[in-house]
Amino acid sequence: MFEIKDKETCDFDILALGEVMLRLDPGEGRIRNARSFKVWEGGGEYNVARGLRRCFGLRAALVSGIADNEIGLLLEDFILQGGVDMTYVKHFAFDGVGRKVRNSLNFTERGFGVRGAVGCSDRGLGAASQLKPGDIDWEEIFGVRGVRWLHTGGIYAALSETTPEIVIEAVKAAKKYGTIVSYDLNYRPSLWNSIGGKARAREVNREIAKYVDVMIGNEEDFTACLGLEVEGLDENISNPEAESFKKMIIKSVEAYPNFKAVATTLRKVKSASFNDWSALAWLGGNFYESKKRSLEILDRVGGGDSFASGFIYGLMELKDPQLAVEFGAAHGALAMTTPGDTSSAIKSEVEKLARGGGARVVR
């Protein structure tokens, strides 16, 4: 295991850097003909910090941006309900229309059976994407108050010309003060297409990767964001996806020897409602695989983020790589049984499932 700062020396266990959007959910219906939506909050980086706070009881904070209007107040209400500290969320004046800054929306269908989940983001000019170098006092955050772990990712890095600069500013400050940095590559073609595509994604993520301790992503992410590729596998291998990713991990650690751990979820989509689900991690030269589960999915969005929070908890608090990957896979599985991007699981439920418990009724 690698060295993580003591709780007593830090105000925060986890700090997330990223955008938080309002998620509008048409329930069982479609976006295109909905007449009502349920509203949640969510964001790839924020979801991890919220899970660590609400499920695992750690002290979480957020660096982000919010436009000051009624939608921003609703976002703030959600974030505060999630128990995440907002001291370092920058507020932007709203011009009444959103010509310069606004709060981002994410319309998401859950999918069912042969109909896959669908996401339609409306996030141009989002407040979090307006952050620029110098806006955040990283010296105060990491040097004075103290943070044990920083989590950010490729979604936030893709939002504007300045967000990669903010991420690099943050990870450099974190490393200066001994904070562990985790990063979820989370490649989204729609975010990169209009700003340089894969070439720009690789340029940005290759630079950020130099400062990352724990890298998270699937095989597509590593190829698209870091330019790493794995040749074909022996057809006789029983679990080709896991074996392929093991090769990818080895290649990534050779390219970035600063990686102390690498992790991924392994998902075989049989339909939107049924997935095979497991996780794989590498740490200290060894591979660790979770139990494989056949899941019935209610809402798949946020499953990977909940895996990340469970995995981080296992590394931070349990200090056991096998338990970390089991807790991550179990937390991700539970998150996909409830609506919304964020997890509503509690630690005892995660621990029960991670240690082999089932779905028998609890009375």
Phi, psi and chi 1 to 4 in degrees:
 res  aa     phi    psi   chi1   chi2   chi3   chi4
   1 MET       -  156.1  -68.6  -66.2  -66.7      -
   2 PHE   -99.0  165.3   42.2   88.1      -      -
   3 GLU   -80.7  127.6 -174.8  175.4  -12.5      -
   4 ILE  -119.1  138.0  -59.2  171.5      -      -
   5 LYS   -60.3  148.9  -63.7  171.4   78.0  171.1
   6 ASP   -70.8  147.1  -67.6  -25.2      -      -
   7 LYS   -55.8  -40.3  -80.1  180.0  174.7  -71.2
   8 GLU   -64.2  -19.4  -66.8   74.8   16.7      -
   9 THR   -94.7   -0.4   65.0      -      -      -
  10 CYS  -134.1  146.4  -61.0      -      -      -
  11 ASP   -80.8  -28.0  -75.9   -5.3      -      -
  12 PHE  -126.9  139.6  -57.7  114.6      -      -
  13 ASP   -80.8  -38.9  -62.3  -56.4      -      -
  14 ILE  -138.5  134.6  177.3   74.1      -      -
  15 LEU  -124.0  127.5  175.4   76.0      -      -
  16 ALA  -106.2  139.1      -      -      -      -
  17 LEU  -116.3  113.1  168.0   60.9      -      -
  18 GLY   174.4  178.7      -      -      -      -
  19 GLU   -93.0  142.7 -180.0  178.1   57.0      -
  20 VAL  -113.0  126.0 -173.6      -      -      -
  21 MET  -110.8  159.6  -59.7 -178.3  -69.8      -
  22 LEU   -82.7  128.5  -78.5 -177.2      -      -
  23 ARG   -99.0  125.2  172.4  179.2  168.9  178.2
  24 LEU  -105.4  119.4  -72.7   88.4      -      -
  25 ASP  -116.4  117.8 -179.0  -10.0      -      -
  26 PRO   -79.8   10.1   31.5  -35.7      -      -
  27 GLY    70.1 -124.9      -      -      -      -
  28 GLU   -82.0   -8.0  -62.6  175.7   -7.0      -
  29 GLY   -94.3 -162.9      -      -      -      -
  30 ARG  -111.9  150.9  -51.9  -63.8  -56.9  -89.0
  31 ILE   -58.7  -42.4  -64.3  168.0      -      -
  32 ARG   -66.0  -20.7   65.6 -175.1   63.5  150.4
  33 ASN  -132.7   22.4   53.1   19.3      -      -
  34 ALA   -72.0  147.2      -      -      -      -
  35 ARG  -115.8   -5.6  -62.9  -62.7  178.2  -92.2
  36 SER  -153.8  153.1   62.8      -      -      -
  37 PHE  -135.2  145.1  -65.8   88.4      -      -
  38 LYS   -88.1  148.0  -74.8 -170.3  174.0 -179.0
  39 VAL  -116.2  132.5 -178.1      -      -      -
  40 TRP  -131.8  174.1  -40.8   89.1      -      -
  41 GLU  -111.6  158.6   92.5  -80.6   27.3      -
  42 GLY  -176.5  156.6      -      -      -      -
  43 GLY  -178.1  136.9      -      -      -      -
  44 GLY   -51.0  -42.2      -      -      -      -
  45 GLU   -82.2  -44.5  -61.1   82.6   12.7      -
  46 TYR   -59.6  -41.2  161.1   81.1      -      -
  47 ASN   -54.9  -35.4  -66.7  -16.7      -      -
  48 VAL   -67.5  -46.8  175.4      -      -      -
  49 ALA   -64.7  -40.9      -      -      -      -
  50 ARG   -63.5  -41.8 -171.9 -170.9 -170.6  -78.6
  51 GLY   -61.5  -40.9      -      -      -      -
  52 LEU   -66.8  -30.2  -77.5  161.8      -      -
  53 ARG   -79.0  -54.2  172.1   63.1 -174.2   91.3
  54 ARG   -78.4  -36.8  -64.5  -63.5  -70.2  168.4
  55 CYS   -88.2  -42.1 -178.5      -      -      -
  56 PHE  -108.8   -2.4  -62.5  106.1      -      -
  57 GLY    75.9   19.1      -      -      -      -
  58 LEU   -88.5  162.8  -59.8 -172.9      -      -
  59 ARG   -85.1  116.7  -59.1  162.5  -61.1  170.5
  60 ALA  -119.6  145.8      -      -      -      -
  61 ALA  -138.7  162.2      -      -      -      -
  62 LEU  -130.1  136.7  172.3   69.1      -      -
  63 VAL  -109.5  120.7  174.2      -      -      -
  64 SER  -164.0 -166.1 -169.0      -      -      -
  65 GLY  -140.0  146.5      -      -      -      -
  66 ILE  -137.6  135.4  -74.2 -179.9      -      -
  67 ALA   -83.0  134.3      -      -      -      -
  68 ASP   -80.8   87.8  -77.0  -27.6      -      -
  69 ASN  -149.1 -171.2   58.9   17.5      -      -
  70 GLU   -63.4  -35.9  -67.8  -60.9  -47.3      -
  71 ILE   -66.1  -40.1  -62.0  172.4      -      -
  72 GLY   -62.1  -38.4      -      -      -      -
  73 LEU   -65.7  -35.0  -70.8  171.4      -      -
  74 LEU   -67.1  -43.3  177.2   56.8      -      -
  75 LEU   -58.2  -45.8  -92.5  175.5      -      -
  76 GLU   -59.7  -41.0 -177.2  175.4  -73.0      -
  77 ASP   -61.9  -43.3 -166.8   57.5      -      -
  78 PHE   -61.7  -46.1  -85.1  121.3      -      -
  79 ILE   -63.2  -42.0  -64.6  167.3      -      -
  80 LEU   -67.1  -36.3  -67.9  174.3      -      -
  81 GLN   -61.4  -31.7  -74.9 -178.2   56.9      -
  82 GLY   -76.9   -4.8      -      -      -      -
  83 GLY    78.4   15.3      -      -      -      -
  84 VAL   -93.9  129.1  177.2      -      -      -
  85 ASP   -66.2  133.4 -173.0  -75.3      -      -
  86 MET  -110.2   16.0  -66.1 -174.8   63.3      -
  87 THR   -53.6  -36.3  -59.3      -      -      -
  88 TYR  -106.2   27.0  -60.8  102.6      -      -
  89 VAL   -92.2  120.3  173.9      -      -      -
  90 LYS   -85.6  132.1 -179.0  177.3  172.5   61.7
  91 HIS   -97.8  134.5  -70.9 -102.4      -      -
  92 PHE  -113.7  136.9  -69.1   80.4      -      -
  93 ALA   -64.8  138.0      -      -      -      -
  94 PHE   -99.1  134.1 -174.6   64.6      -      -
  95 ASP   -87.7    3.9   61.9   13.8      -      -
  96 GLY    94.9  -16.1      -      -      -      -
  97 VAL  -126.6  -38.8  177.7      -      -      -
  98 GLY   100.6   27.2      -      -      -      -
  99 ARG   -70.3  -28.9  -68.9 -173.2  177.7   95.3
 100 LYS  -115.0  -33.7  -66.0 -177.8  178.2  179.8
 101 VAL  -153.2  146.6   66.2      -      -      -
 102 ARG  -157.3  178.3   52.6 -164.8  -71.4  -86.9
 103 ASN  -101.5  136.9  -66.3  -60.6      -      -
 104 SER   -82.9  148.3  -63.4      -      -      -
 105 LEU  -119.5  149.8  -53.0  177.3      -      -
 106 ASN  -138.0  108.3 -176.3   28.1      -      -
 107 PHE   -88.3  125.9  -64.4   81.1      -      -
 108 THR  -137.4  125.3  -55.5      -      -      -
 109 GLU   -92.0  140.2  -64.7  177.0   12.4      -
 110 ARG   -74.5  -29.4  -59.0  178.4 -159.7  168.8
 111 GLY    81.2  160.5      -      -      -      -
 112 PHE  -162.2  134.2 -176.5   81.1      -      -
 113 GLY    56.2 -124.2      -      -      -      -
 114 VAL   -77.7   -9.1  -63.9      -      -      -
 115 ARG   -94.0  111.0  175.8  171.6   58.5   84.7
 116 GLY   -73.1  163.0      -      -      -      -
 117 ALA   -63.0  148.4      -      -      -      -
 118 VAL  -132.1  132.7  175.2      -      -      -
 119 GLY  -118.9  136.7      -      -      -      -
 120 CYS  -134.0  101.1 -178.9      -      -      -
 121 SER   -88.9  147.2  -64.2      -      -      -
 122 ASP  -131.0   80.9  179.7   17.1      -      -
 123 ARG  -129.0   11.2   66.3 -162.9  -51.0  173.9
 124 GLY   -61.3  137.6      -      -      -      -
 125 LEU    66.4   19.1  -57.2  177.6      -      -
 126 GLY   -57.4  145.4      -      -      -      -
 127 ALA   -56.9  -42.4      -      -      -      -
 128 ALA   -63.0  -30.8      -      -      -      -
 129 SER   -75.2  -11.4   73.0      -      -      -
 130 GLN   -87.5   -8.1  -53.7  -65.2  -53.5      -
 131 LEU   -61.9  142.7  -68.6  175.5      -      -
 132 LYS  -136.9  162.3   60.4 -174.8 -175.3  -58.6
 133 PRO   -52.7  136.4  -28.7   36.3      -      -
 134 GLY    96.6  -14.1      -      -      -      -
 135 ASP   -72.9  -29.4  -78.9  -11.4      -      -
 136 ILE  -113.9  134.5  -54.6  -61.4      -      -
 137 ASP   -86.7   84.8 -171.4  -13.6      -      -
 138 TRP   -67.1  -30.2  -59.0  111.3      -      -
 139 GLU   -62.2  -41.5  -73.1  -68.5  -39.7      -
 140 GLU   -65.4  -44.6  177.5 -173.6  -30.1      -
 141 ILE   -63.9  -53.5  -68.0  172.7      -      -
 142 PHE   -90.0  -33.5  -66.3  110.9      -      -
 143 GLY   -89.4  -33.6      -      -      -      -
 144 VAL   -98.5  -55.5  178.2      -      -      -
 145 ARG   -80.4  -41.4  -57.8 -161.3   63.6 -180.0
 146 GLY    90.7  133.0      -      -      -      -
 147 VAL  -136.4  132.8  178.6      -      -      -
 148 ARG   -80.0  -34.0  -61.2  174.1   72.5 -156.9
 149 TRP  -147.8  132.9 -164.8  -67.4      -      -
 150 LEU  -110.9  132.0  167.4   68.6      -      -
 151 HIS  -124.9  129.9 -179.6   75.7      -      -
 152 THR  -147.5 -171.5 -173.3      -      -      -
 153 GLY  -169.5  178.1      -      -      -      -
 154 GLY   -71.4  -18.9      -      -      -      -
 155 ILE   -67.6  -50.6  -69.2  178.1      -      -
 156 TYR   -63.4  -38.4 -174.8   64.1      -      -
 157 ALA   -65.1  -16.6      -      -      -      -
 158 ALA   -96.1   -0.7      -      -      -      -
 159 LEU   -78.8  -27.0  -67.0 -173.1      -      -
 160 SER  -161.5  179.5   71.4      -      -      -
 161 GLU   -69.8  -26.0  -69.3  -62.8  -38.7      -
 162 THR   -93.7  -20.7   60.9      -      -      -
 163 THR   -65.2  -35.9   52.9      -      -      -
 164 PRO   -60.7  -36.2  -22.2   33.0      -      -
 165 GLU   -66.2  -38.1  -61.9  173.8    1.8      -
 166 ILE   -65.7  -43.7  -71.8  -71.2      -      -
 167 VAL   -60.3  -46.8  171.6      -      -      -
 168 ILE   -64.1  -40.7  -68.5  169.1      -      -
 169 GLU   -58.5  -43.1 -166.9  178.3   57.7      -
 170 ALA   -68.5  -47.6      -      -      -      -
 171 VAL   -67.6  -33.8  -63.5      -      -      -
 172 LYS   -65.7  -42.8  -75.6 -177.4  175.5  179.9
 173 ALA   -65.6  -40.0      -      -      -      -
 174 ALA   -60.5  -46.0      -      -      -      -
 175 LYS   -64.8  -35.9  -61.6  -53.7  -64.7  177.2
 176 LYS   -57.9  -34.6  176.0 -179.2  176.3 -179.0
 177 TYR  -107.4   16.9  -71.0  102.0      -      -
 178 GLY    76.0   20.2      -      -      -      -
 179 THR   -83.7  134.6  -62.5      -      -      -
 180 ILE   -69.8  138.0  -62.5  -63.7      -      -
 181 VAL  -115.2  124.5  174.7      -      -      -
 182 SER  -115.4  151.2   60.9      -      -      -
 183 TYR  -145.7  129.0 -171.7   83.4      -      -
 184 ASP  -103.8  114.9 -167.9  -26.7      -      -
 185 LEU   -58.0  -42.6  -73.8  163.9      -      -
 186 ASN    41.3   57.7 -109.6  -25.5      -      -
 187 TYR   -68.0  124.6  179.3   66.0      -      -
 188 ARG  -124.1  104.1  -61.6  -72.1 -172.9  -88.8
 189 PRO   -52.4  -37.5  -24.5   33.3      -      -
 190 SER   -62.3  -27.6   59.4      -      -      -
 191 LEU   -79.9  -27.2  -64.7  179.3      -      -
 192 TRP   -98.8  -20.3  -68.4  101.9      -      -
 193 ASN   -54.1  -41.4  -77.2  -17.1      -      -
 194 SER   -90.1   -0.9   63.8      -      -      -
 195 ILE  -126.6   29.9   56.7  171.0      -      -
 196 GLY   116.0   -3.4      -      -      -      -
 197 GLY    61.4 -150.4      -      -      -      -
 198 LYS   -61.8  -34.4  -77.7 -173.8 -179.2  179.9
 199 ALA   -59.8  -45.1      -      -      -      -
 200 ARG   -70.0  -39.1  178.2   59.8  176.1  159.8
 201 ALA   -58.5  -42.5      -      -      -      -
 202 ARG   -68.4  -40.9  -71.5  177.3 -178.8  177.5
 203 GLU   -59.1  -46.4  178.9 -174.5   -1.2      -
 204 VAL   -67.8  -51.1  166.9      -      -      -
 205 ASN   -72.8  -30.2  -75.2  -71.0      -      -
 206 ARG   -64.7  -35.7  -77.7  169.7  168.9  167.0
 207 GLU   -70.8  -45.5  179.4   61.3   24.7      -
 208 ILE   -62.7  -38.1  -65.7  168.6      -      -
 209 ALA   -58.5  -23.4      -      -      -      -
 210 LYS   -64.7  -18.1  -62.0  174.1 -174.7  176.9
 211 TYR  -113.0    8.7  -55.2   96.4      -      -
 212 VAL   -95.3  135.7  171.3      -      -      -
 213 ASP   -92.9  -42.4  -61.7  -62.9      -      -
 214 VAL  -122.8  111.1  179.4      -      -      -
 215 MET  -103.0  131.9 -176.8   61.5   83.5      -
 216 ILE  -123.4  140.1  -59.9  169.5      -      -
 217 GLY   165.9  166.4      -      -      -      -
 218 ASN   -97.5  179.6   59.7   36.6      -      -
 219 GLU   -61.0  -39.3 -167.9  170.2  -32.8      -
 220 GLU   -61.2  -39.8  178.4 -169.0   12.0      -
 221 ASP   -60.9  -45.7  -65.1  -28.4      -      -
 222 PHE   -65.1  -35.1  -82.0   77.8      -      -
 223 THR   -72.9  -49.0  -60.8      -      -      -
 224 ALA   -68.8  -41.7      -      -      -      -
 225 CYS   -90.0  -31.0  -65.8      -      -      -
 226 LEU  -115.6   -5.8  -59.3  179.4      -      -
 227 GLY    74.2   18.5      -      -      -      -
 228 LEU   -91.1  138.5  -56.7  175.2      -      -
 229 GLU  -135.2  152.8  -64.2 -175.8    3.7      -
 230 VAL  -121.6  134.4  171.5      -      -      -
 231 GLU   -72.1  168.2  -63.3  177.4    0.0      -
 232 GLY   -57.6  156.7      -      -      -      -
 233 LEU  -108.3  161.6  -65.5  171.5      -      -
 234 ASP   -63.5  128.9 -173.6  -26.5      -      -
 235 GLU   -63.6  -17.9  -66.6 -179.7   -2.5      -
 236 ASN   -84.4   -6.7  -65.1  -40.0      -      -
 237 ILE   -69.1  130.8  -66.7  175.6      -      -
 238 SER   -73.5  -31.1   60.0      -      -      -
 239 ASN  -125.8   77.5 -171.4   -4.7      -      -
 240 PRO   -61.8  -34.5   21.2  -32.4      -      -
 241 GLU   -65.2  -45.0 -171.5  176.6    9.6      -
 242 ALA   -64.4  -43.1      -      -      -      -
 243 GLU   -65.9  -37.7  -65.6  -57.7  -38.9      -
 244 SER   -64.4  -43.2  178.0      -      -      -
 245 PHE   -69.8  -30.8 -162.2   78.2      -      -
 246 LYS   -60.3  -40.9  -74.2  179.0 -178.8  179.2
 247 LYS   -64.5  -38.8  -71.4 -172.2  174.9 -176.6
 248 MET   -64.2  -40.8 -178.9   65.3   78.6      -
 249 ILE   -61.3  -47.0  -73.4  173.6      -      -
 250 ILE   -58.9  -43.0  -68.2  169.3      -      -
 251 LYS   -65.5  -39.1 -175.3  165.9  -72.9 -168.8
 252 SER   -68.6  -38.5   70.8      -      -      -
 253 VAL   -70.2  -32.6  173.1      -      -      -
 254 GLU   -65.2  -39.3  -70.4  172.2   -9.8      -
 255 ALA   -75.7  -32.9      -      -      -      -
 256 TYR  -131.4   81.9  -61.6   94.0      -      -
 257 PRO   -64.8   -8.9   18.4  -29.4      -      -
 258 ASN   -74.0  -16.0   50.3  -69.6      -      -
 259 PHE   -64.3  121.1  -68.8  173.9      -      -
 260 LYS   -93.8  -24.4  -63.1  179.9  176.6   68.5
 261 ALA  -150.6  147.9      -      -      -      -
 262 VAL  -134.7  137.5 -176.9      -      -      -
 263 ALA  -144.6  155.0      -      -      -      -
 264 THR  -152.8  156.8 -172.7      -      -      -
 265 THR   -94.5  150.0   56.8      -      -      -
 266 LEU  -117.5  116.0  -58.3  172.2      -      -
 267 ARG  -127.8  125.2 -175.7 -165.0  -62.1  -94.9
 268 LYS  -108.9  113.2 -177.4  176.6 -179.7 -179.3
 269 VAL   -86.8  107.0  179.5      -      -      -
 270 LYS   -84.1  -36.0  -62.5  178.5  177.6  178.7
 271 SER  -162.0  175.6   73.1      -      -      -
 272 ALA   -62.0  -22.1      -      -      -      -
 273 SER   -98.9  -17.4  -49.8      -      -      -
 274 PHE  -133.2  121.5  -68.3   91.8      -      -
 275 ASN  -131.6  144.3  -69.5 -176.7      -      -
 276 ASP   -85.0  137.4  -73.0  -21.5      -      -
 277 TRP  -139.8  131.7  170.1  -97.1      -      -
 278 SER  -159.2 -175.8   61.5      -      -      -
 279 ALA  -146.6  157.1      -      -      -      -
 280 LEU  -139.1  140.0  170.7   69.3      -      -
 281 ALA  -141.4  153.2      -      -      -      -
 282 TRP  -122.4  134.9  171.8   92.6      -      -
 283 LEU  -156.0  128.9 -168.5  149.2      -      -
 284 GLY    62.0   29.8      -      -      -      -
 285 GLY    87.4   -0.3      -      -      -      -
 286 ASN  -118.8  150.6  -62.1  -49.6      -      -
 287 PHE  -101.2  145.1  -72.2   99.9      -      -
 288 TYR  -133.6  127.5  -57.7   88.5      -      -
 289 GLU  -118.8  141.4  -66.1 -175.2   51.6      -
 290 SER   -83.2  171.2   75.7      -      -      -
 291 LYS   -61.6  147.5  -59.9  175.0 -177.2   67.9
 292 LYS   -94.9  131.0 -174.5  175.0 -179.4 -179.9
 293 ARG  -123.5  145.0  -64.5  178.7  174.7   87.7
 294 SER   -96.5  113.3 -178.6      -      -      -
 295 LEU  -105.6  143.5  -62.1 -177.2      -      -
 296 GLU   -95.2  123.4  -68.2 -177.3   84.0      -
 297 ILE  -100.1  128.7  -53.3  -69.5      -      -
 298 LEU   -92.3  -46.0  178.5   65.3      -      -
 299 ASP  -151.2  107.8 -175.5  -12.6      -      -
 300 ARG   -78.2  -18.2   66.4  167.0  -77.3  166.5
 301 VAL   -64.9  129.8  178.7      -      -      -
 302 GLY    93.3   -3.6      -      -      -      -
 303 GLY   -62.1  -41.1      -      -      -      -
 304 GLY   -67.0  -37.2      -      -      -      -
 305 ASP   -66.2  -38.4  -59.0  -30.5      -      -
 306 SER   -70.6  -32.3  -69.5      -      -      -
 307 PHE   -59.1  -47.0  161.9   76.4      -      -
 308 ALA   -59.7  -42.8      -      -      -      -
 309 SER   -67.7  -40.1   57.4      -      -      -
 310 GLY   -65.5  -39.1      -      -      -      -
 311 PHE   -64.9  -45.2 -178.5   65.8      -      -
 312 ILE   -62.7  -41.9  -68.9  168.5      -      -
 313 TYR   -59.1  -43.9  173.1   77.0      -      -
 314 GLY   -61.5  -38.6      -      -      -      -
 315 LEU   -73.2  -40.9  -65.0  180.0      -      -
 316 MET   -72.1  -47.5  -70.4 -179.2   73.0      -
 317 GLU  -105.1  -38.2  -58.0  -59.3  -48.7      -
 318 LEU   -87.9  -25.3  -55.1  178.2      -      -
 319 LYS    52.6   42.5  -57.4 -173.2 -174.8  -56.1
 320 ASP  -139.1  111.5 -177.0  -45.7      -      -
 321 PRO   -59.1  -39.5  -22.8   33.1      -      -
 322 GLN   -68.2  -43.2 -174.9   60.9   49.4      -
 323 LEU   -65.5  -34.4  -80.5  179.1      -      -
 324 ALA   -60.8  -46.4      -      -      -      -
 325 VAL   -70.6  -32.8   76.4      -      -      -
 326 GLU   -69.2  -43.7  -65.0  -71.8    1.8      -
 327 PHE   -64.6  -39.0  -92.3   60.3      -      -
 328 GLY   -63.3  -47.9      -      -      -      -
 329 ALA   -64.7  -39.6      -      -      -      -
 330 ALA   -67.6  -42.4      -      -      -      -
 331 HIS   -65.2  -42.2 -169.1 -143.1      -      -
 332 GLY   -61.8  -41.3      -      -      -      -
 333 ALA   -62.8  -45.3      -      -      -      -
 334 LEU   -65.0  -37.9  -73.4  167.3      -      -
 335 ALA   -61.3  -30.8      -      -      -      -
 336 MET   -82.7    2.9  -68.8 -175.3  -74.5      -
 337 THR   -95.2   -3.8   66.9      -      -      -
 338 THR  -128.7  156.1   53.8      -      -      -
 339 PRO   -74.3  158.4   26.4  -34.0      -      -
 340 GLY    95.4  162.2      -      -      -      -
 341 ASP   -73.1  -28.7  -73.4   29.3      -      -
 342 THR   -99.2  158.2   58.8      -      -      -
 343 SER   -80.5  143.5  164.5      -      -      -
 344 SER  -114.8   14.3   60.3      -      -      -
 345 ALA   -75.7  159.1      -      -      -      -
 346 ILE  -115.3  161.4   56.7  175.3      -      -
 347 LYS   -58.5  -38.6 -174.8  167.8   67.6  172.9
 348 SER   -64.1  -34.4   60.7      -      -      -
 349 GLU   -67.2  -42.2  -67.1  173.7  -31.1      -
 350 VAL   -64.2  -45.4  175.4      -      -      -
 351 GLU   -63.0  -41.5 -176.3  164.6   15.9      -
 352 LYS   -59.6  -47.5  174.8 -174.5  173.9 -176.3
 353 LEU   -68.9  -40.8 -173.1   59.7      -      -
 354 ALA   -62.6  -30.9      -      -      -      -
 355 ARG   -96.3   13.0  -63.6 -176.5 -175.1  -83.5
 356 GLY   106.3    6.1      -      -      -      -
 357 GLY   -70.1  163.4      -      -      -      -
 358 GLY  -118.5 -158.8      -      -      -      -
 359 ALA  -104.9   26.1      -      -      -      -
 360 ARG   -63.0  149.7  -70.5  178.2   61.2   87.6
 361 VAL   -60.7  141.9   65.0      -      -      -
 362 VAL  -107.7  121.2  177.2      -      -      -
 363 ARG  -128.2      -  -66.1 -175.0  173.2  131.3
